[in-house]
Each structure stands twice: as structure tokens, then as C-alpha cells.
Amino acid sequence: MKKPTRERWSSKFSEWFDWVLEKAEIYDYGRYPIKGMGIWRPYGFKIRKYVLNIIRKYLDEKGHEEILLPLLIPEYYLRKESEHVRGFEDQVYWVTHGGLEELDVKLALRPTSETIITPMVALWVQSYKQLPKKYYQIGSIFRYETKATRPMIRLREVTTFKEAHTFHDSFEDAERQVSEAIEIYKKIFDTLGIPYLISQRPEWDKFAGALYTIAFDTILPDGKVLQIGTVHHLGQNFTKAFEVRIQLKDGTIDYAWSTSYGISDRIVATLIAVHGDDRGLVLLPSIAPIQVVIIPIPAKNEEDTKRVVEYVRKIKQELAERGVRVFIDERREVTPGYKYYDWELRGVPIRLEIGLREVENNTVTYVRRDTLEKKTIELEEFIDKIHEIFQEVEENMRERAKKYFKERLSRADTIDEARRKIEEKGGIVEIPWCGSLECGLRIEEESGLRVLGTPLLNEEVDIKDKRCPICGNTARSVLRLAKTY
């Protein structure tokens, strides 16, 4: 595949994204003979692993327990919660045969797991004393996606689906859990340098079976918005359907309350998109499979080249002793220049260029991937400062992504103005709204944009003297509009 330029706000971004996935050996998509399914290659799988380590860390710190649920759901389970099945019935893959025999009960490949975990909790939990329960799993879900599929972004098998399911003795405790989930997601995305807006999804676009849905959205380089995380307050909808009854503190019996929240492969896609550049990946040191790559530069004679190699191996050992993931590129069939290009494409945060001059002066020459800045410093100083350099790289990447994101947020008073701003620079536009469901639907229809939702209740919004563009009534909030994936 020919390398395309990553021109922000143009169709070239899609080509760039596919090029990076292929050439950096992250994810093989489009060559497997089932649409909407891809294969994580070793380098990409390691990135995925380090991202999942961060997700697990923040969930585990808040008392979540990791589990693994079955992949198959009996049809009668899936149909227990009527709103839920209506929301997913056109996306379900069905298993109808086992070998040559037709099954008595159709089995669904799970599109999500509320209808698996809830009936099991009915068997595990009988009292408020056992609550809250906070479970999560990371695995595959399947949805028969009818829109154009995209690698990592719109798949039929989502192989990196983190779904949490929690159970509580009251509406208020489930509400508290929603707030906790939002804070966990903020920590995850902030750690990864992914900027976002948090919105309450409109009533017509919430998760099937939820009282309400909170979503995290980010902006990709083509100006389109991508949903990267969701949190759902499920009320008692699923626990009533599956008879999850518990004894409360006052001795009465009631149904439990539940929540769920998910993150998918999109988190890795977003990392690639928001931090990358024309040369390829730009990886945060915390999730980079290789944090430092060392390029030995051969000397004019064999003896001096041997000195370079010995010096390089010493550097590797000292870095490894400090917990750095380090690799020496000792390929002889390619030039140092080719190696620079290759490792820049793969996003390695720090590249060391070590030749005879560095050996004789006991120095290192290093290049930061995020800025392409080159420096030569004493070896001991570099070893001592390596984690400080990593921190500087991560802070710079976070700030750069945040700045870019904020430049793509805007406001408009009319639908025509909102459309124009989206056409000019993409991103997210806020427009005044009276709070009426009918007006919200008309704003979405007449703008041709998707309504992402409204700001959370605790978020201040300046709507003084603003009026709804549909009915002309005083605005009570704003709706966020965007072109989306």
C-alpha cells in the first residue's frame, strides 16, 4: 500500500489509518474472508495488552472483579427484556445447528451480556448484605453491523469489549455507581491522552433497556466524532425480567438495581488516530511495546564496529534494569536511515542513534518520536532521566491532543450555522434547545447531523438569552451535534 499523507479534515485520513494498521503490523483487516472481522498482529496485540492493563488497573482499584461469561445466549434469555431485544434483534448472529442436528433452542452470539450475567446474579445474591457486586469481563461480542464496517471502529466481531455489570440495593446506589464509572473512564482516557466530551444521550438514542445512557465522545482527524465509552443506568429493567430479588435492610423484598458500562477496540483506534502523524504511529511510552529502540551505526572498520555493539549492549542492560522495554535493531541488510523510518512508523517513543562518536564520548544521541527533536547527552544522565523523558513525552502528547480537540468545539444559534461550522472544520457544535423531545428530533432531522446528547446536569452551560431554533422558546440546555462514525 502506498503511503498517503495524513491530511486532517479530509478523506485522506481513512487511507492513512489503513496504511498505519498494515505497515506498522498492528491489525490485519479486510483479508480475512468474513466482513467486519480482523486479526490482531503481535505488535498491535502488545499495544492492546498495555491499554487493557490500564483499564484493569482502574477497575480493580474500585473493587471490580474480573469474570468470563459464555459466548452463547439462549433465545429465551435474550427476549426476557423486551426493549433490549428490540434494540438488538436486527444485529444478532444466530446459531441454529450443532453439527448436523437442528437445535431445540436458537442460540445468539452475545451482542452484550446483560442477559447472561443478570440471571446468574439471581442465583448468587439474595441479600443487600452481598451488594454491591461489580463484575467485568474483556472478550468478544458479535453484532451484525449493516453499515460500512471499519477496522477497529465498526466491526462485526468486537474482540476487545470491556463490559462491566454492577448490582445494587437501591436506585441511589446504582446512581452513585454511574458517577464512579464516569470517573474511572475519565482516568482511563486522561491517562491515554484521549480528549473527550461527556454527554447524556438523547432519549431516542440510549442503550436498549436503560433508564439513561452517558457517553464519552472524541473527535478524529477527519472531523467525525467517535463514541469511545458508554455508561448505562439500567434501573430494575433487567433484574425484574430475571427475578433478581433481594432482601433489603428493613426486611422487605425488592428487585436489585443494575448498571453496565463498556469500552471497545475503538480505544486503540482512537490512540492511533489522535496521536499519529504523517510518519505513522506516535505511541505513549506507557503503552508502547518498545519504549526505546537502539540503532547501532557501523564504523569504518570491524574493530570499531565491535566497540559500538558492546556499548549498545551496555546501554540496553542499564535501561532494562530500570524497567524500560528496549530493543536493539541489529539488522545488517538495511541502512540506519531505513531503520529510522521503520521505527518512526511504529511509533517507538525514543530512538537512540549510537555510533563511534557516542562510544568515544560516553554519550547517547536520542530522538523523541513526539517532537522529532534530537539531543546528545551524557550516557549516565540519559539513563537517570529516562523515566522523566517518558513523562515529558506523555504530557506533551496529552496537551497537543487536548488543544486540537478544543479547537474543534464550537457553538451555533441556528441549524444553518451549525451545519456550516461542521462543514468548515468538523468536530462538535452546541446549539440551544428547549428540552422538548419533538424539537430535539427535528433538530437532528433538519440538520442532517447526529445528536450526541446534552451536557451532564453538573456542567455549567451558558444559555442566557438563547432560544430553541425550532420552537423559539427559551433554551433550557444545549444539544451537541456532529457527524459520527
NORNOR-V593382 format. One record per backbone hydrogen bond with DSSP energy under -0.5 kcal/mol. NH is the residue of the N-H (numbers start at 0). CO is the residue of the C=O. If there is no record, write none. Layout:
BEGIN
((NH | CO) (NH | CO))
END
This chain:
BEGIN
((6 | 4) (7 | 5) (8 | 220) (9 | 6) (12 | 9) (13 | 10) (14 | 10) (15 | 11) (16 | 12) (17 | 13) (18 | 14) (19 | 15) (20 | 16) (21 | 17) (22 | 18) (23 | 19) (24 | 21) (25 | 20) (26 | 20) (27 | 38) (28 | 26) (29 | 36) (36 | 33) (38 | 27) (40 | 25) (40 | 38) (42 | 24) (43 | 24) (44 | 40) (45 | 41) (46 | 42) (47 | 43) (48 | 44) (49 | 45) (50 | 46) (51 | 47) (52 | 48) (53 | 49) (54 | 50) (55 | 51) (56 | 52) (57 | 53) (58 | 54) (59 | 55) (60 | 56) (61 | 57) (61 | 58) (62 | 59) (63 | 58) (64 | 133) (66 | 135) (72 | 107) (74 | 105) (76 | 73) (77 | 73) (78 | 74) (79 | 76) (81 | 79) (84 | 80) (85 | 81) (86 | 82) (87 | 83) (88 | 84) (90 | 87) (91 | 87) (91 | 88) (92 | 108) (94 | 106) (95 | 93) (97 | 100) (98 | 96) (100 | 97) (102 | 95) (106 | 94) (107 | 72) (108 | 92) (109 | 70) (109 | 107) (115 | 112) (116 | 112) (117 | 113) (119 | 115) (120 | 116) (121 | 117) (122 | 118) (122 | 119) (123 | 119) (124 | 120) (127 | 246) (129 | 126) (130 | 127) (131 | 166) (132 | 166) (134 | 164) (135 | 64) (136 | 162) (138 | 160) (140 | 157) (141 | 109) (142 | 155) (143 | 90) (144 | 142) (149 | 153) (152 | 149) (153 | 149) (155 | 35) (156 | 35) (157 | 140) (157 | 155) (158 | 156) (160 | 138) (161 | 159) (161 | 262) (162 | 136) (162 | 160) (163 | 260) (164 | 134) (165 | 258) (166 | 132) (167 | 256) (173 | 169) (174 | 170) (175 | 171) (176 | 172) (177 | 173) (178 | 174) (179 | 175) (180 | 176) (181 | 177) (182 | 178) (183 | 179) (184 | 180) (185 | 181) (186 | 182) (187 | 183) (188 | 184) (189 | 185) (190 | 186) (191 | 187) (192 | 189) (193 | 188) (194 | 192) (196 | 216) (198 | 196) (198 | 214) (199 | 453) (200 | 198) (200 | 212) (204 | 201) (205 | 202) (209 | 206) (210 | 232) (211 | 232) (213 | 230) (214 | 198) (215 | 228) (216 | 196) (217 | 225) (219 | 223) (222 | 219) (224 | 482) (225 | 217) (227 | 215) (228 | 215) (229 | 261) (230 | 213) (231 | 259) (232 | 211) (233 | 231) (233 | 257) (234 | 257) (236 | 233) (239 | 235) (240 | 236) (241 | 237) (242 | 239) (243 | 238) (244 | 242) (245 | 253) (246 | 125) (247 | 245) (247 | 251) (250 | 247) (253 | 245) (255 | 243) (256 | 167) (257 | 234) (258 | 165) (259 | 231) (260 | 163) (261 | 229) (262 | 161) (266 | 263) (267 | 264) (268 | 264) (269 | 265) (270 | 266) (271 | 267) (272 | 268) (273 | 269) (274 | 270) (275 | 271) (276 | 279) (279 | 276) (280 | 344) (282 | 346) (286 | 283) (287 | 283) (287 | 284) (290 | 324) (291 | 324) (292 | 349) (293 | 326) (294 | 292) (294 | 351) (295 | 293) (295 | 328) (296 | 353) (297 | 295) (304 | 300) (305 | 301) (306 | 302) (307 | 303) (308 | 304) (309 | 305) (310 | 306) (311 | 307) (312 | 308) (313 | 309) (314 | 310) (315 | 311) (316 | 312) (317 | 313) (318 | 314) (319 | 315) (320 | 316) (321 | 317) (321 | 318) (322 | 319) (323 | 318) (325 | 323) (326 | 291) (328 | 293) (328 | 326) (329 | 327) (338 | 334) (339 | 335) (340 | 336) (341 | 337) (342 | 338) (343 | 339) (344 | 340) (345 | 341) (346 | 343) (347 | 342) (349 | 290) (350 | 366) (351 | 292) (352 | 364) (353 | 294) (353 | 351) (354 | 352) (358 | 354) (359 | 355) (360 | 356) (361 | 357) (361 | 358) (362 | 357) (363 | 376) (364 | 352) (365 | 363) (365 | 374) (366 | 350) (367 | 372) (368 | 348) (371 | 367) (374 | 365) (376 | 363) (378 | 361) (381 | 377) (382 | 378) (383 | 379) (384 | 380) (385 | 381) (385 | 382) (388 | 384) (389 | 385) (390 | 386) (391 | 387) (392 | 388) (393 | 389) (394 | 390) (395 | 391) (396 | 392) (397 | 393) (398 | 394) (399 | 395) (400 | 396) (401 | 397) (402 | 398) (403 | 399) (404 | 400) (405 | 401) (406 | 402) (407 | 404) (408 | 405) (409 | 427) (411 | 429) (417 | 413) (418 | 414) (419 | 415) (420 | 416) (421 | 417) (422 | 418) (423 | 419) (424 | 420) (425 | 421) (426 | 222) (427 | 407) (428 | 480) (429 | 409) (430 | 478) (431 | 411) (432 | 476) (439 | 435) (440 | 436) (441 | 437) (442 | 438) (443 | 439) (444 | 440) (445 | 441) (446 | 442) (447 | 443) (448 | 443) (449 | 481) (451 | 449) (451 | 479) (452 | 479) (453 | 199) (455 | 197) (458 | 455) (459 | 457) (462 | 460) (465 | 462) (467 | 472) (468 | 431) (471 | 467) (474 | 465) (475 | 432) (476 | 432) (478 | 430) (479 | 452) (480 | 428) (480 | 478) (481 | 449) (484 | 224))
END
